[in-house]
Amino acid sequence: MEYKLLDVRNRGKAKCEPGWNWRPGALVDYDLWYAVQGSGVMIINSEVFPIRKGACFLVHPGDTPSAEQHPDDRLTVIYIHFKLSHRTGNPDAHRMSKLMQERVVYFSEVYEPERLLHQLLDTSQHPDEWSAEEFDCIGKQLLIHRQRCLEQQLSSRGSPLTTKQRQAVRQVMRTIQEEGWQGRPYEELADLVGLSHAYLAKLFKVYTGRSMKEYMTEMRLERAKHLLSESSMNVSQVADAMGYSSVYLFSKQFKRYTGLPPSAFQRHHAKARPHR
């Protein structure tokens, strides 16, 4: 992106004092304002938003925000101010505008946004020639993560699954991705998220539109594609490594998945040199 997030050296993390409120007037820069814990109310340009753990606000220049905390549930907040530089007529304008337009996103899973926010805070601890680039890169990561979470929330509003059920399926998907076809049996995957195998299979199908077996096969063949294109292994070796009983069965499934037999797929990709 030809847009750059500029650090204006105004950021921190604070536990709000009893009686705290925030009325800064019209802002002159952007403010990423995140609730680590506590509750309250934020008003931006007369629009009222609840504050709760995981609420990530993006207040724009010219906005007139105000916030108050619940007296019995004091806030701890992270705030990071920045400016945005860009070229006039930039082709990335639409994409960047999309990242910036939503005033608040409520994270249900807070580990990743809080990790990025703390990294942004840390860039001021030891300033050097890379600090500005680091601030820009991490800030964009956070904005992209924020947008993806928003889009996921919007797409799941009509879903018959609860947030807890979707989280369970996503955890199983991550485990399958990380462990590949050699991963755990279905029963162990179900135990991992505290569900029965049959119930997990049902939720998985509703959430992904595929069975767990189909998803595992996809991950297995994705690994096979990687080995064929980025290792010195031949088709027979890859079939054996992926646990297929015959090269014929591997080739048939691979062609159904990719549209090419494994030998043709391998010819279309430059051979990688073996690691030494």
BALO-404853 format. One record per residue: residue in one letter; x, y, z of N, C-alpha, C in turn; residue number from 1. Coordinates in Angstrom, 2 decimals. Layout:
N
  r      n.x      n.y      n.z     ca.x     ca.y     ca.z      c.x      c.y      c.z    k
  a        X        Y        Z        X        Y        Z        X        Y        Z  NUM
...
END
This chain:
276
  r      n.x      n.y      n.z     ca.x     ca.y     ca.z      c.x      c.y      c.z    k
  m     0.83    -1.20     0.00     0.00     0.00     0.00     0.87     1.25     0.00    1
  e     0.42     2.26    -0.74     1.14     3.52    -0.79     0.73     4.45     0.35    2
  y    -0.03     3.93     1.28    -0.39     4.67     2.48     0.56     4.29     3.60    3
  k     0.85     5.24     4.47     1.76     4.96     5.57     1.20     5.51     6.86    4
  l     1.25     4.68     7.91     0.84     5.13     9.24     2.03     5.82     9.91    5
  l     1.83     7.07    10.31     2.90     7.87    10.90     2.70     7.97    12.41    6
  d     3.71     7.58    13.15     3.69     7.65    14.61     3.78     9.12    15.05    7
  v     2.83     9.54    15.90     2.86    10.92    16.40     3.29    10.96    17.87    8
  r     3.82     9.83    18.37     4.39     9.75    19.72     3.36    10.09    20.81    9
  n     2.16     9.60    20.62     1.13     9.78    21.65     0.42     8.45    21.81   10
  r     0.88     7.65    22.75     0.32     6.32    22.96     0.61     5.85    24.37   11
  g    -0.14     4.88    24.82     0.09     4.36    26.16    -0.97     3.37    26.56   12
  k    -0.80     2.85    27.77    -1.76     1.94    28.38    -2.04     2.45    29.78   13
  a    -3.31     2.53    30.16    -3.64     3.13    31.45    -4.87     2.50    32.07   14
  k    -4.84     2.35    33.37    -6.04     1.99    34.13    -6.70     3.29    34.55   15
  c    -7.92     3.48    34.13    -8.60     4.76    34.35    -8.95     4.96    35.83   16
  e    -8.74     6.16    36.29    -8.98     6.51    37.69   -10.48     6.56    37.98   17
  p   -10.88     6.39    39.25   -12.29     6.59    39.61   -12.75     7.98    39.18   18
  g   -13.93     8.05    38.59   -14.44     9.33    38.12   -13.92     9.76    36.77   19
  w   -13.09     8.91    36.13   -12.50     9.25    34.83   -13.57     9.46    33.76   20
  n   -13.33    10.42    32.87   -14.08    10.53    31.62   -13.17    11.14    30.57   21
  w   -13.56    11.06    29.32   -12.71    11.49    28.20   -13.52    12.38    27.27   22
  r   -13.13    13.64    27.17   -13.79    14.59    26.28   -12.72    15.48    25.64   23
  p   -12.00    14.97    24.65   -10.86    15.71    24.11   -11.22    16.79    23.10   24
  g   -12.48    16.88    22.69   -12.82    17.79    21.59   -12.51    17.12    20.27   25
  a   -12.56    17.89    19.18   -12.31    17.32    17.85   -10.85    16.87    17.74   26
  l   -10.63    15.64    17.30    -9.27    15.11    17.18    -8.57    15.68    15.95   27
  v    -7.26    15.77    16.04    -6.46    16.25    14.90    -5.75    15.08    14.22   28
  d    -5.88    13.86    14.78    -5.25    12.69    14.20    -6.14    11.48    14.44   29
  y    -5.68    10.29    14.02    -6.42     9.06    14.29    -6.04     8.54    15.68   30
  d    -6.99     7.86    16.31    -6.73     7.26    17.62    -7.29     5.84    17.65   31
  l    -6.39     4.85    17.74    -6.80     3.48    18.01    -6.99     3.36    19.51   32
  w    -8.18     3.07    19.93    -8.55     3.12    21.36    -9.17     1.78    21.71   33
  y    -8.51     1.03    22.59    -8.89    -0.36    22.83    -9.16    -0.61    24.32   34
  a   -10.24    -1.32    24.63   -10.59    -1.65    26.01   -10.01    -3.02    26.38   35
  v    -9.01    -3.00    27.26    -8.41    -4.25    27.75    -9.34    -4.91    28.75   36
  q    -9.96    -4.10    29.59   -10.95    -4.61    30.54   -11.84    -3.45    30.99   37
  g   -12.95    -3.79    31.64   -13.87    -2.78    32.11   -15.02    -2.55    31.14   38
  s   -15.88    -1.59    31.48   -17.03    -1.29    30.63   -17.41     0.18    30.76   39
  g   -18.22     0.63    29.81   -18.65     2.02    29.80   -19.36     2.34    28.51   40
  v   -19.33     3.61    28.14   -20.01     4.08    26.94   -19.10     5.05    26.19   41
  m   -19.03     4.90    24.87   -18.31     5.82    24.00   -19.32     6.49    23.07   42
  i   -19.19     7.80    22.92   -20.02     8.53    21.97   -19.09     9.18    20.94   43
  i   -19.33     8.89    19.66   -18.55     9.48    18.58   -19.52    10.16    17.62   44
  n   -19.40    11.47    17.51   -20.27    12.24    16.62   -21.75    11.92    16.87   45
  s   -22.14    11.88    18.13   -23.52    11.66    18.59   -23.98    10.21    18.46   46
  e   -23.13     9.30    17.98   -23.50     7.88    17.92   -22.96     7.18    19.16   47
  v   -23.82     6.40    19.82   -23.48     5.78    21.10   -23.03     4.33    20.89   48
  f   -21.88     3.98    21.48   -21.35     2.62    21.39   -21.04     2.11    22.80   49
  p   -21.40     0.86    23.11   -20.98     0.30    24.40   -19.48     0.02    24.39   50
  i   -18.85     0.20    25.54   -17.44    -0.18    25.72   -17.42    -1.46    26.55   51
  r   -16.72    -2.45    26.08   -16.51    -3.69    26.84   -15.17    -4.28    26.43   52
  k   -14.71    -5.27    27.15   -13.44    -5.91    26.83   -13.43    -6.35    25.38   53
  g   -12.35    -5.99    24.65   -12.23    -6.35    23.25   -12.77    -5.31    22.29   54
  a   -13.33    -4.20    22.80   -13.82    -3.13    21.92   -12.64    -2.35    21.37   55
  c   -12.54    -2.27    20.04   -11.43    -1.56    19.39   -12.00    -0.42    18.55   56
  f   -11.85     0.80    19.04   -12.37     1.98    18.35   -11.28     2.57    17.45   57
  l   -11.71     3.14    16.34   -10.82     3.92    15.49   -11.47     5.29    15.31   58
  v   -10.98     6.25    16.08   -11.53     7.61    16.05   -10.77     8.41    15.00   59
  h   -11.50     9.11    14.15   -10.91     9.82    13.01   -10.61    11.28    13.33   60
  p    -9.70    11.89    12.57    -9.51    13.34    12.70   -10.84    14.07    12.43   61
  g   -11.15    15.02    13.28   -12.41    15.75    13.15   -13.54    15.17    13.97   62
  d   -13.42    13.89    14.39   -14.43    13.29    15.27   -14.40    13.97    16.64   63
  t   -15.55    14.01    17.29   -15.62    14.57    18.65   -16.07    13.47    19.60   64
  p   -15.13    12.67    20.11   -15.50    11.55    20.97   -15.68    11.97    22.42   65
  s   -16.43    11.17    23.15   -16.47    11.29    24.60   -16.71     9.89    25.15   66
  a   -16.16     9.63    26.34   -16.31     8.30    26.92   -16.41     8.41    28.43   67
  e   -17.18     7.48    29.01   -17.28     7.36    30.46   -17.24     5.88    30.82   68
  q   -16.68     5.58    31.98   -16.62     4.20    32.43   -17.72     3.91    33.45   69
  h   -18.05     2.63    33.58   -18.97     2.23    34.63   -18.25     2.39    35.96   70
  p   -18.86     3.04    36.95   -18.15     3.31    38.21   -17.69     2.05    38.94   71
  d   -18.37     0.92    38.73   -18.00    -0.33    39.41   -17.22    -1.28    38.51   72
  d   -16.85    -0.82    37.32   -16.12    -1.69    36.38   -15.13    -0.82    35.60   73
  r   -14.10    -0.36    36.31   -13.17     0.61    35.74   -12.45     0.07    34.51   74
  l   -12.16     0.98    33.59   -11.53     0.62    32.32   -10.01     0.57    32.43   75
  t    -9.43    -0.36    31.68    -8.01    -0.31    31.33    -7.96    -0.21    29.81   76
  v    -7.28     0.81    29.29    -7.33     1.07    27.85    -5.92     1.20    27.27   77
  i    -5.83     0.90    25.99    -4.63     1.19    25.19    -5.04     2.22    24.15   78
  y    -4.25     3.27    24.01    -4.54     4.29    23.01    -3.28     4.55    22.18   79
  i    -3.46     4.62    20.87    -2.33     4.83    19.96    -2.77     5.83    18.90   80
  h    -2.18     7.01    18.92    -2.49     8.04    17.93    -1.55     7.92    16.73   81
  f    -2.08     8.21    15.55    -1.24     8.20    14.34    -1.86     9.10    13.28   82
  k    -1.04     9.44    12.30    -1.51    10.16    11.13    -1.33     9.26     9.91   83
  l    -1.96     9.63     8.81    -1.93     8.82     7.60    -1.40     9.67     6.45   84
  s    -0.34     9.18     5.80     0.19     9.89     4.63    -0.16     9.09     3.38   85
  h    -0.39     9.78     2.28    -0.72     9.09     1.03    -0.52    10.03    -0.15   86
  r    -0.41     9.39    -1.32    -0.32    10.15    -2.56    -1.72    10.43    -3.09   87
  t    -1.94    11.60    -3.68    -3.22    11.93    -4.29    -3.48    11.00    -5.47   88
  g    -4.70    10.52    -5.58    -5.05     9.62    -6.67    -4.50     8.22    -6.50   89
  n    -4.17     7.85    -5.29    -3.59     6.54    -5.04    -4.58     5.43    -5.38   90
  p    -4.15     4.40    -6.15    -5.07     3.31    -6.49    -5.49     2.46    -5.30   91
  d    -4.75     2.56    -4.17    -5.11     1.81    -2.97    -6.14     2.53    -2.10   92
  a    -6.64     3.67    -2.59    -7.51     4.50    -1.75    -8.74     3.74    -1.27   93
  h    -9.36     2.94    -2.15   -10.57     2.23    -1.77   -10.28     1.20    -0.69   94
  r    -9.20     0.44    -0.87    -8.87    -0.60     0.11    -8.55     0.02     1.47   95
  m    -7.79     1.11     1.46    -7.42     1.73     2.72    -8.64     2.34     3.40   96
  s    -9.53     2.93     2.60   -10.75     3.50     3.14   -11.60     2.43     3.82   97
  k   -11.61     1.23     3.23   -12.36     0.12     3.80   -11.82    -0.27     5.17   98
  l   -10.47    -0.24     5.31    -9.85    -0.59     6.59   -10.15     0.45     7.67   99
  m   -10.37     1.68     7.26   -10.45     2.78     8.21   -11.87     3.19     8.59  100
  q   -12.88     2.78     7.83   -14.19     3.42     7.97   -14.96     3.03     9.23  101
  e   -14.82     1.78     9.70   -15.64     1.34    10.83   -15.10     1.93    12.13  102
  r   -15.99     2.57    12.90   -15.53     3.24    14.13   -15.24     2.25    15.26  103
  v   -15.92     1.10    15.30   -15.65     0.14    16.38   -15.82    -1.29    15.86  104
  v   -14.95    -2.15    16.32   -15.06    -3.60    16.11   -14.90    -4.26    17.48  105
  y   -15.75    -5.24    17.76   -15.68    -5.95    19.04   -15.03    -7.31    18.82  106
  f   -13.81    -7.47    19.34   -13.10    -8.73    19.19   -13.63    -9.75    20.19  107
  s   -13.98   -10.94    19.71   -14.36   -12.03    20.62   -13.12   -12.80    21.07  108
  e   -12.10   -12.85    20.22   -10.83   -13.47    20.57    -9.79   -12.35    20.63  109
  v    -9.25   -12.09    21.81    -8.46   -10.88    22.02    -6.95   -11.09    21.98  110
  y    -6.49   -12.34    21.89    -5.04   -12.57    21.97    -4.29   -11.84    20.86  111
  e    -4.73   -12.02    19.61    -3.98   -11.45    18.49    -4.03    -9.92    18.47  112
  p    -5.20    -9.27    18.61    -5.19    -7.80    18.62    -4.38    -7.23    19.77  113
  e    -4.44    -7.86    20.95    -3.67    -7.33    22.09    -2.17    -7.54    21.88  114
  r    -1.80    -8.63    21.23    -0.38    -8.84    20.91     0.13    -7.73    19.99  115
  l    -0.65    -7.40    18.97    -0.25    -6.36    18.02    -0.23    -4.98    18.68  116
  l    -1.22    -4.72    19.52    -1.26    -3.43    20.22    -0.05    -3.26    21.13  117
  h     0.32    -4.31    21.85     1.49    -4.21    22.72     2.78    -4.06    21.91  118
  q     2.82    -4.68    20.74     3.98    -4.47    19.87     4.07    -3.02    19.41  119
  l     2.93    -2.42    19.11     2.92    -1.01    18.72     3.42    -0.14    19.87  120
  l     2.99    -0.46    21.08     3.48     0.30    22.24     4.99     0.13    22.39  121
  d     5.49    -1.08    22.14     6.91    -1.37    22.35     7.82    -0.68    21.34  122
  t     7.27    -0.27    20.17     8.14     0.37    19.17     8.71     1.69    19.67  123
  s     8.12     2.25    20.72     8.63     3.53    21.23     9.73     3.33    22.30  124
  q     9.91     2.08    22.75    10.85     1.84    23.84    12.31     1.99    23.42  125
  h    12.62     1.52    22.23    14.01     1.59    21.73    14.01     2.13    20.30  126
  p    13.76     3.43    20.13    13.67     4.00    18.78    14.99     3.88    18.02  127
  d    14.89     3.49    16.75    16.08     3.41    15.89    15.64     3.66    14.45  128
  e    16.49     3.34    13.50    16.19     3.65    12.10    15.01     2.83    11.55  129
  w    14.63     1.74    12.25    13.55     0.88    11.78    12.22     1.16    12.47  130
  s    12.20     2.02    13.46    11.00     2.20    14.27     9.79     2.67    13.46  131
  a    10.00     3.61    12.54     8.88     4.13    11.76     8.29     3.05    10.86  132
  e     9.17     2.25    10.21     8.69     1.17     9.36     7.96     0.11    10.19  133
  e     8.50    -0.19    11.36     7.89    -1.19    12.23     6.50    -0.73    12.67  134
  f     6.38     0.54    13.05     5.09     1.09    13.47     4.08     0.98    12.34  135
  d     4.49     1.33    11.13     3.61     1.27     9.96     3.15    -0.16     9.69  136
  c     4.10    -1.11     9.68     3.77    -2.50     9.36     2.84    -3.13    10.40  137
  i     3.15    -2.94    11.69     2.33    -3.54    12.74     0.96    -2.88    12.78  138
  g     0.92    -1.56    12.57    -0.36    -0.86    12.55    -1.26    -1.36    11.44  139
  k    -0.70    -1.60    10.26    -1.50    -2.13     9.14    -1.96    -3.55     9.43  140
  q    -1.09    -4.35    10.06    -1.50    -5.70    10.45    -2.73    -5.65    11.34  141
  l    -2.71    -4.74    12.30    -3.83    -4.63    13.23    -5.09    -4.18    12.51  142
  l    -4.98    -3.21    11.62    -6.15    -2.73    10.88    -6.73    -3.83     9.99  143
  i    -5.85    -4.63     9.36    -6.32    -5.73     8.52    -7.00    -6.80     9.37  144
  h    -6.40    -7.13    10.51    -7.01    -8.11    11.41    -8.38    -7.61    11.88  145
  r    -8.46    -6.35    12.18    -9.72    -5.72    12.63   -10.80    -5.85    11.54  146
  q   -10.42    -5.58    10.29   -11.37    -5.65     9.19   -11.83    -7.09     8.93  147
  r   -10.89    -8.03     9.01   -11.25    -9.43     8.78   -12.23    -9.93     9.85  148
  c   -11.98    -9.53    11.09   -12.90    -9.92    12.17   -14.28    -9.34    11.94  149
  l   -14.33    -8.08    11.49   -15.61    -7.44    11.22   -16.36    -8.19    10.11  150
  e   -15.66    -8.52     9.02   -16.29    -9.21     7.90   -16.77   -10.60     8.32  151
  q   -15.98   -11.26     9.15   -16.37   -12.58     9.64   -17.62   -12.49    10.51  152
  q   -17.69   -11.47    11.34   -18.86   -11.28    12.19   -20.11   -11.01    11.34  153
  l   -19.95   -10.18    10.30   -21.09    -9.85     9.44   -21.57   -11.09     8.69  154
  s   -20.63   -11.92     8.21   -21.01   -13.10     7.43   -21.63   -14.19     8.29  155
  s   -21.34   -14.17     9.59   -21.84   -15.23    10.47   -23.14   -14.86    11.18  156
  r   -23.66   -13.66    10.91   -24.87   -13.24    11.63   -26.07   -14.13    11.30  157
  g   -26.07   -14.67    10.07   -27.16   -15.57     9.73   -26.82   -17.02    10.01  158
  s   -25.68   -17.28    10.63   -25.25   -18.65    10.89   -26.03   -19.25    12.04  159
  p   -26.39   -20.56    11.91   -27.10   -21.21    13.02   -26.18   -21.57    14.18  160
  l   -24.86   -21.39    14.02   -23.92   -21.75    15.08   -23.70   -20.59    16.03  161
  t   -23.47   -20.91    17.29   -23.12   -19.90    18.28   -21.64   -19.53    18.14  162
  t   -21.24   -18.45    18.79   -19.84   -18.05    18.76   -18.95   -19.16    19.30  163
  k   -19.36   -19.79    20.38   -18.57   -20.87    20.99   -18.43   -22.05    20.04  164
  q   -19.49   -22.38    19.32   -19.43   -23.49    18.36   -18.50   -23.16    17.20  165
  r   -18.58   -21.92    16.69   -17.68   -21.52    15.60   -16.23   -21.55    16.04  166
  q   -15.97   -21.12    17.27   -14.61   -21.14    17.80   -14.08   -22.57    17.89  167
  a   -14.94   -23.50    18.30   -14.53   -24.91    18.40   -14.15   -25.46    17.03  168
  v   -14.96   -25.16    16.01   -14.67   -25.66    14.67   -13.38   -25.04    14.14  169
  r   -13.18   -23.73    14.38   -11.96   -23.08    13.91   -10.73   -23.67    14.59  170
  q   -10.85   -24.02    15.87    -9.72   -24.63    16.58    -9.36   -25.98    15.96  171
  v   -10.37   -26.77    15.61   -10.13   -28.06    14.96    -9.50   -27.85    13.58  172
  m    -9.99   -26.86    12.84    -9.42   -26.58    11.51    -7.95   -26.21    11.63  173
  r    -7.60   -25.38    12.64    -6.19   -25.01    12.82    -5.34   -26.23    13.16  174
  t    -5.88   -27.12    13.98    -5.13   -28.32    14.36    -4.89   -29.20    13.14  175
  i    -5.91   -29.36    12.29    -5.75   -30.16    11.07    -4.72   -29.51    10.15  176
  q    -4.77   -28.19    10.02    -3.80   -27.49     9.17    -2.38   -27.68     9.67  177
  e    -2.20   -27.60    10.99    -0.86   -27.69    11.57    -0.31   -29.12    11.54  178
  e    -1.18   -30.10    11.77    -0.71   -31.48    11.88    -0.86   -32.26    10.59  179
  g    -1.64   -31.71     9.62    -1.78   -32.37     8.34    -2.51   -33.70     8.45  180
  w    -2.37   -34.53     7.42    -3.09   -35.79     7.38    -2.62   -36.76     8.47  181
  q    -1.41   -36.53     9.00    -0.90   -37.41    10.04    -1.38   -36.99    11.43  182
  g    -2.36   -36.09    11.45    -2.84   -35.56    12.72    -3.64   -36.56    13.52  183
  r    -4.41   -36.05    14.46    -5.11   -36.89    15.42    -6.34   -37.56    14.80  184
  p    -6.75   -38.69    15.35    -8.03   -39.30    14.94    -9.19   -38.37    15.26  185
  y   -10.32   -38.59    14.59   -11.49   -37.73    14.79   -11.88   -37.63    16.26  186
  e   -11.82   -38.75    16.97   -12.23   -38.77    18.37   -11.34   -37.83    19.21  187
  e   -10.03   -37.82    18.91    -9.13   -36.93    19.66    -9.39   -35.48    19.33  188
  l    -9.70   -35.19    18.07   -10.03   -33.81    17.70   -11.28   -33.35    18.44  189
  a   -12.25   -34.26    18.55   -13.48   -33.92    19.27   -13.19   -33.69    20.76  190
  d   -12.34   -34.54    21.34   -11.96   -34.37    22.75   -11.26   -33.04    22.98  191
  l   -10.49   -32.60    21.98    -9.74   -31.35    22.09   -10.65   -30.16    22.37  192
  v   -11.87   -30.20    21.84   -12.80   -29.08    22.02   -14.00   -29.48    22.90  193
  g   -13.90   -30.64    23.54   -14.92   -31.04    24.49   -16.25   -31.41    23.89  194
  l   -16.23   -32.00    22.67   -17.47   -32.39    22.00   -17.40   -33.87    21.62  195
  s   -18.55   -34.46    21.34   -18.55   -35.82    20.80   -18.16   -35.76    19.34  196
  h   -17.64   -36.89    18.82   -17.23   -36.93    17.42   -18.40   -36.62    16.49  197
  a   -19.57   -37.22    16.76   -20.73   -37.02    15.89   -21.19   -35.56    15.89  198
  y   -21.19   -34.94    17.08   -21.64   -33.55    17.17   -20.66   -32.60    16.49  199
  l   -19.35   -32.85    16.68   -18.34   -32.03    16.02   -18.46   -32.16    14.51  200
  a   -18.67   -33.38    14.02   -18.80   -33.59    12.57   -19.98   -32.79    12.00  201
  k   -21.07   -32.75    12.77   -22.25   -32.00    12.34   -21.95   -30.50    12.29  202
  l   -21.33   -29.97    13.36   -20.99   -28.54    13.39   -20.00   -28.19    12.27  203
  f   -19.03   -29.06    12.06   -18.01   -28.82    11.03   -18.66   -28.70     9.65  204
  k   -19.61   -29.58     9.37   -20.30   -29.56     8.07   -21.11   -28.29     7.90  205
  v   -21.80   -27.87     8.97   -22.61   -26.64     8.90   -21.71   -25.42     8.68  206
  y   -20.57   -25.37     9.39   -19.69   -24.20     9.34   -18.92   -24.11     8.03  207
  t   -18.41   -25.23     7.53   -17.51   -25.20     6.36   -18.18   -25.65     5.07  208
  g   -19.31   -26.37     5.18   -19.93   -26.94     3.98   -19.23   -28.21     3.52  209
  r   -18.26   -28.68     4.30   -17.50   -29.90     3.96   -17.43   -30.80     5.18  210
  s   -17.23   -32.08     4.92   -17.02   -33.00     6.03   -15.58   -32.87     6.52  211
  m   -15.32   -33.37     7.73   -13.96   -33.34     8.26   -13.03   -34.16     7.36  212
  k   -13.54   -35.28     6.84   -12.73   -36.13     5.95   -12.32   -35.36     4.70  213
  e   -13.29   -34.63     4.11   -12.98   -33.84     2.91   -11.94   -32.76     3.22  214
  y   -12.09   -32.12     4.37   -11.14   -31.06     4.74    -9.74   -31.64     4.97  215
  m    -9.65   -32.79     5.64    -8.36   -33.43     5.85    -7.71   -33.82     4.52  216
  t    -8.53   -34.30     3.59    -8.01   -34.66     2.26    -7.44   -33.44     1.56  217
  e    -8.14   -32.30     1.67    -7.65   -31.06     1.07    -6.29   -30.67     1.66  218
  m    -6.17   -30.74     2.98    -4.90   -30.39     3.63    -3.80   -31.36     3.22  219
  r    -4.14   -32.62     3.07    -3.18   -33.64     2.65    -2.66   -33.35     1.25  220
  l    -3.59   -32.98     0.35    -3.19   -32.71    -1.03    -2.48   -31.36    -1.16  221
  e    -2.82   -30.41    -0.31    -2.07   -29.15    -0.31    -0.61   -29.40     0.08  222
  r    -0.41   -30.30     1.06     0.96   -30.66     1.44     1.66   -31.38     0.30  223
  a     0.93   -32.23    -0.40     1.51   -32.94    -1.55     1.94   -31.95    -2.64  224
  k     1.11   -30.93    -2.89     1.48   -29.90    -3.87     2.78   -29.22    -3.48  225
  h     2.91   -28.92    -2.19     4.13   -28.28    -1.71     5.34   -29.17    -1.94  226
  l     5.23   -30.46    -1.64     6.37   -31.37    -1.79     6.74   -31.55    -3.27  227
  l     5.73   -31.60    -4.14     6.01   -31.78    -5.56     6.68   -30.55    -6.17  228
  s     6.32   -29.36    -5.69     6.84   -28.14    -6.31     8.08   -27.58    -5.62  229
  e     8.28   -27.94    -4.33     9.37   -27.30    -3.60    10.33   -28.28    -2.94  230
  s    10.29   -29.54    -3.38    11.28   -30.49    -2.88    11.78   -31.32    -4.06  231
  s    12.78   -32.14    -3.82    13.32   -32.99    -4.87    12.65   -34.36    -4.90  232
  m    11.58   -34.55    -4.14    10.88   -35.83    -4.09    10.12   -36.08    -5.39  233
  n    10.13   -37.34    -5.86     9.35   -37.68    -7.05     7.92   -38.07    -6.63  234
  v     7.09   -38.37    -7.64     5.67   -38.63    -7.38     5.49   -39.83    -6.45  235
  s     6.25   -40.89    -6.68     6.13   -42.09    -5.84     6.50   -41.79    -4.40  236
  q     7.55   -41.01    -4.21     7.98   -40.66    -2.85     6.94   -39.81    -2.14  237
  v     6.33   -38.88    -2.86     5.30   -38.02    -2.26     4.08   -38.86    -1.89  238
  a     3.67   -39.75    -2.80     2.53   -40.62    -2.51     2.78   -41.44    -1.25  239
  d     3.98   -41.97    -1.13     4.34   -42.77     0.05     4.36   -41.90     1.31  240
  a     4.95   -40.70     1.18     5.04   -39.80     2.34     3.66   -39.37     2.82  241
  m     2.69   -39.25     1.92     1.34   -38.84     2.27     0.46   -40.00     2.70  242
  g     1.05   -41.22     2.75     0.32   -42.36     3.29    -0.62   -43.05     2.33  243
  y    -0.47   -42.81     1.02    -1.33   -43.49     0.05    -0.84   -44.92    -0.17  244
  s    -1.78   -45.83    -0.35    -1.43   -47.24    -0.54    -0.87   -47.52    -1.92  245
  s    -1.15   -46.61    -2.88    -0.61   -46.79    -4.23    -0.46   -45.44    -4.91  246
  v     0.47   -45.38    -5.87     0.64   -44.16    -6.66    -0.61   -43.89    -7.49  247
  y    -1.26   -44.94    -7.94    -2.47   -44.79    -8.75    -3.56   -44.04    -7.97  248
  l    -3.80   -44.47    -6.74    -4.82   -43.81    -5.91    -4.45   -42.35    -5.65  249
  f    -3.17   -42.12    -5.36    -2.71   -40.74    -5.13    -2.92   -39.89    -6.37  250
  s    -2.52   -40.41    -7.54    -2.63   -39.64    -8.79    -4.09   -39.33    -9.11  251
  k    -4.96   -40.31    -8.87    -6.39   -40.12    -9.17    -6.98   -39.02    -8.29  252
  q    -6.67   -39.06    -6.99    -7.20   -38.05    -6.06    -6.58   -36.68    -6.32  253
  f    -5.29   -36.65    -6.61    -4.58   -35.40    -6.87    -5.16   -34.71    -8.11  254
  k    -5.42   -35.48    -9.17    -5.96   -34.90   -10.41    -7.37   -34.37   -10.18  255
  r    -8.17   -35.09    -9.39    -9.52   -34.63    -9.09    -9.48   -33.30    -8.34  256
  y    -8.47   -33.13    -7.50    -8.37   -31.92    -6.67    -7.76   -30.74    -7.43  257
  t    -6.73   -30.99    -8.24    -6.00   -29.89    -8.88    -6.30   -29.73   -10.37  258
  g    -6.86   -30.77   -10.99    -7.09   -30.72   -12.43    -5.92   -31.23   -13.24  259
  l    -4.82   -31.57   -12.57    -3.62   -32.08   -13.24    -3.13   -33.34   -12.53  260
  p    -2.58   -34.30   -13.29    -1.89   -35.40   -12.61    -0.65   -34.87   -11.91  261
  p    -0.19   -35.53   -10.87     0.96   -35.01   -10.11     2.21   -34.82   -10.95  262
  s     2.44   -35.70   -11.92     3.63   -35.56   -12.76     3.57   -34.28   -13.59  263
  a     2.39   -33.95   -14.14     2.23   -32.72   -14.92     2.32   -31.50   -14.01  264
  f     1.75   -31.59   -12.82     1.84   -30.49   -11.86     3.29   -30.20   -11.53  265
  q     4.07   -31.26   -11.35     5.48   -31.09   -10.98     6.27   -30.46   -12.13  266
  r     5.95   -30.83   -13.37     6.65   -30.25   -14.52     6.37   -28.76   -14.66  267
  h     5.20   -28.33   -14.21     4.82   -26.92   -14.34     5.44   -26.04   -13.27  268
  h     6.15   -26.65   -12.34     6.78   -25.88   -11.27     8.27   -26.13   -11.27  269
  a     9.03   -25.05   -11.10    10.49   -25.18   -11.07    10.90   -26.04    -9.90  270
  k    11.81   -26.96   -10.14    12.30   -27.83    -9.09    13.14   -27.05    -8.09  271
  a    12.88   -27.25    -6.84    13.69   -26.62    -5.80    14.94   -27.45    -5.56  272
  r    16.02   -26.80    -5.23    17.24   -27.53    -4.88    17.09   -28.14    -3.50  273
  p    17.62   -29.35    -3.30    17.55   -29.95    -1.99    18.28   -29.10    -0.95  274
  h    17.75   -29.04     0.26    18.43   -28.32     1.34    19.68   -29.08     1.76  275
  r    20.73   -28.35     2.00    21.99   -28.98     2.42    22.29   -28.59     3.85  276
END
